[in-house]
């Protein structure tokens, strides 16, 4: 399976990196690397993420990476990473 990062998810990663980098450029890089690593594992185990409780749809899943929720959609031939956000925040209305 291929990974497709949505424009929103890339903006999310950029914002996460920028926010963390205010305190530590090193930790910001590590956080983003951990997110990419977790998503890369989905190519082997695409259903390993849990079904997003707020949606209860089998094709919309998430993996938790530290304090972040990485939400993705299972498509026929690829995995689309839809959004990445802090787990303490509410699930986005527009999804």
NULUMMI-222602 format. One line per 3 residues: number of its first residue (from 1); their letters; for each residue x, y, z of N, C-alpha, C. Coordinates in nm, 2 decimals, m for minus. Layout:
<rs>
NUM) a) X:Y:Z:X:Y:Z:X:Y:Z ~ ...
</rs>
This chain:
<rs>
1) xxx) 0.08:m0.12:0.00:0.00:0.00:0.00:0.09:0.12:0.00 ~ 0.04:0.23:m0.07:0.11:0.35:m0.07:0.05:0.45:0.03 ~ 0.13:0.54:0.08:0.08:0.65:0.17:0.06:0.78:0.09
4) xxx) m0.05:0.84:0.11:m0.08:0.97:0.05:m0.11:1.07:0.16 ~ m0.03:1.17:0.17:m0.05:1.27:0.27:m0.14:1.38:0.22 ~ m0.25:1.41:0.28:m0.34:1.52:0.23:m0.27:1.65:0.25
7) xxx) m0.31:1.75:0.18:m0.26:1.89:0.21:m0.28:1.93:0.35 ~ m0.40:1.90:0.41:m0.43:1.93:0.55:m0.33:1.87:0.64 ~ m0.30:1.74:0.62:m0.21:1.67:0.71:m0.07:1.73:0.70
10) xxx) m0.02:1.77:0.59:0.11:1.83:0.57:0.11:1.97:0.64 ~ 0.00:2.04:0.63:m0.01:2.17:0.71:0.00:2.14:0.86 ~ m0.07:2.04:0.90:m0.07:2.00:1.04:0.07:1.97:1.09
13) xxx) 0.14:1.89:1.01:0.28:1.86:1.05:0.37:1.98:1.06 ~ 0.35:2.07:0.96:0.43:2.19:0.96:0.40:2.28:1.09 ~ 0.27:2.29:1.12:0.23:2.36:1.24:0.28:2.30:1.37
16) xxx) 0.28:2.17:1.38:0.33:2.09:1.50:0.48:2.12:1.51 ~ 0.55:2.10:1.40:0.69:2.12:1.40:0.73:2.26:1.45 ~ 0.66:2.36:1.39:0.68:2.50:1.42:0.66:2.53:1.57
19) xxx) 0.55:2.48:1.62:0.52:2.50:1.76:0.62:2.44:1.86 ~ 0.66:2.31:1.83:0.75:2.25:1.92:0.89:2.31:1.90 ~ 0.93:2.35:1.78:1.06:2.41:1.76:1.08:2.54:1.83
22) xxx) 0.98:2.60:1.87:1.00:2.72:1.95:1.08:2.70:2.08 ~ 1.06:2.57:2.13:1.13:2.53:2.25:1.25:2.44:2.22 ~ 1.24:2.36:2.12:1.34:2.26:2.09:1.33:2.22:1.94
25) xxx) 1.42:2.26:1.86:1.43:2.22:1.72:1.45:2.07:1.71 ~ 1.54:2.02:1.80:1.57:1.87:1.81:1.45:1.79:1.84 ~ 1.37:1.83:1.94:1.25:1.75:1.98:1.14:1.76:1.87
28) xxx) 1.13:1.88:1.81:1.04:1.90:1.70:1.07:1.80:1.58 ~ 1.19:1.78:1.55:1.23:1.69:1.45:1.20:1.54:1.49 ~ 1.23:1.51:1.61:1.20:1.38:1.66:1.05:1.34:1.66
31) xxx) 0.97:1.44:1.70:0.83:1.42:1.70:0.78:1.39:1.56 ~ 0.82:1.47:1.46:0.78:1.45:1.32:0.83:1.32:1.27 ~ 0.95:1.28:1.30:1.01:1.15:1.26:0.92:1.04:1.32
34) xxx) 0.88:1.05:1.44:0.80:0.94:1.51:0.67:0.93:1.43 ~ 0.61:1.04:1.40:0.48:1.04:1.32:0.50:0.97:1.19 ~ 0.60:1.01:1.11:0.63:0.95:0.98:0.65:0.80:1.00
37) xxx) 0.73:0.76:1.10:0.76:0.62:1.13:0.63:0.54:1.15 ~ 0.54:0.59:1.24:0.42:0.52:1.27:0.33:0.51:1.14 ~ 0.33:0.61:1.06:0.25:0.60:0.94:0.31:0.50:0.84
40) xxx) 0.44:0.50:0.83:0.51:0.40:0.74:0.47:0.26:0.78 ~ 0.46:0.23:0.91:0.42:0.09:0.95:0.28:0.05:0.90 ~ 0.20:0.15:0.87:0.06:0.12:0.82:0.07:0.05:0.68
43) xxx) 0.18:0.07:0.61:0.19:0.00:0.48:0.18:m0.15:0.50 ~ 0.24:m0.20:0.61:0.24:m0.34:0.63:0.11:m0.39:0.71 ~ 0.06:m0.30:0.79:m0.05:m0.33:0.88:m0.16:m0.22:0.87
46) xxx) m0.23:m0.20:0.76:m0.31:m0.09:0.74:m0.43:m0.08:0.84 ~ m0.47:m0.19:0.89:m0.59:m0.20:0.98:m0.54:m0.20:1.13 ~ m0.42:m0.17:1.16:m0.37:m0.18:1.29:m0.41:m0.06:1.38
49) xxx) m0.45:0.05:1.31:m0.50:0.17:1.38:m0.64:0.14:1.43 ~ m0.68:0.20:1.53:m0.82:0.18:1.58:m0.92:0.26:1.50 ~ m1.04:0.22:1.49:m1.15:0.30:1.43:m1.17:0.42:1.51
52) xxx) m1.18:0.54:1.44:m1.20:0.66:1.51:m1.33:0.66:1.58 ~ m1.33:0.67:1.72:m1.46:0.66:1.79:m1.56:0.77:1.75 ~ m1.52:0.89:1.71:m1.62:0.99:1.68:m1.69:0.97:1.54
55) xxx) m1.63:0.88:1.46:m1.69:0.85:1.33:m1.75:0.71:1.32 ~ m1.69:0.61:1.39:m1.74:0.48:1.39:m1.76:0.42:1.25 ~ m1.66:0.45:1.16:m1.66:0.40:1.02:m1.53:0.32:1.01
58) xxx) m1.54:0.19:0.96:m1.43:0.10:0.96:m1.31:0.15:0.87 ~ m1.34:0.24:0.77:m1.23:0.28:0.69:m1.16:0.41:0.74 ~ m1.22:0.47:0.84:m1.15:0.59:0.90:m1.09:0.54:1.04
61) xxx) m0.96:0.55:1.04:m0.88:0.49:1.15:m0.78:0.60:1.20 ~ m0.72:0.56:1.31:m0.61:0.65:1.37:m0.51:0.57:1.44 ~ m0.39:0.63:1.44:m0.29:0.58:1.53:m0.25:0.70:1.62
64) xxx) m0.22:0.66:1.74:m0.18:0.76:1.84:m0.02:0.76:1.85 ~ 0.03:0.88:1.83:0.18:0.89:1.84:0.21:1.00:1.94 ~ 0.25:0.96:2.06:0.28:1.05:2.17:0.15:1.12:2.20
67) xxx) 0.14:1.26:2.19:0.03:1.33:2.22:m0.06:1.36:2.10 ~ m0.03:1.30:1.99:m0.10:1.33:1.86:m0.18:1.21:1.81 ~ m0.29:1.25:1.75:m0.38:1.15:1.67:m0.35:1.17:1.53
70) xxx) m0.32:1.06:1.46:m0.30:1.06:1.31:m0.41:0.99:1.25 ~ m0.50:1.06:1.19:m0.62:1.01:1.13:m0.60:0.98:0.98 ~ m0.64:0.86:0.94:m0.62:0.82:0.80:m0.75:0.74:0.75
73) xxx) m0.76:0.74:0.62:m0.86:0.67:0.55:m0.80:0.55:0.47 ~ m0.87:0.44:0.48:m0.82:0.32:0.40:m0.89:0.33:0.27 ~ m0.82:0.34:0.16:m0.87:0.34:0.03:m0.83:0.20:m0.03
76) xxx) m0.88:0.17:m0.15:m0.85:0.05:m0.22:m0.70:0.02:m0.23 ~ m0.63:0.12:m0.28:m0.48:0.10:m0.32:m0.39:0.18:m0.23 ~ m0.44:0.27:m0.15:m0.35:0.35:m0.07:m0.42:0.39:0.06
79) xxx) m0.33:0.45:0.15:m0.38:0.50:0.28:m0.36:0.65:0.27 ~ m0.47:0.72:0.30:m0.47:0.87:0.29:m0.46:0.92:0.44 ~ m0.35:0.99:0.47:m0.34:1.05:0.60:m0.42:1.18:0.59
82) xxx) m0.53:1.19:0.67:m0.62:1.31:0.65:m0.58:1.43:0.74 ~ m0.55:1.40:0.86:m0.52:1.51:0.96:m0.43:1.45:1.07 ~ m0.36:1.54:1.14:m0.28:1.51:1.25:m0.31:1.62:1.35
85) xxx) m0.35:1.59:1.47:m0.38:1.69:1.57:m0.35:1.64:1.71 ~ m0.34:1.74:1.80:m0.31:1.70:1.94:m0.43:1.63:2.00 ~ m0.40:1.52:2.07:m0.51:1.43:2.12:m0.60:1.50:2.22
88) xxx) m0.56:1.61:2.29:m0.64:1.68:2.38:m0.75:1.76:2.31 ~ m0.73:1.79:2.19:m0.83:1.87:2.11:m0.95:1.79:2.07 ~ m1.06:1.85:2.04:m1.18:1.78:1.99:m1.15:1.74:1.85
91) xxx) m1.22:1.64:1.81:m1.21:1.59:1.67:m1.26:1.70:1.58 ~ m1.19:1.73:1.47:m1.23:1.83:1.38:m1.37:1.81:1.32 ~ m1.45:1.92:1.31:m1.58:1.91:1.25:m1.57:1.88:1.10
94) xx) m1.48:1.95:1.03:m1.46:1.93:0.89:m1.36:1.82:0.87 ~ m1.41:1.71:0.83:m1.32:1.59:0.80:m1.36:1.52:0.68
</rs>
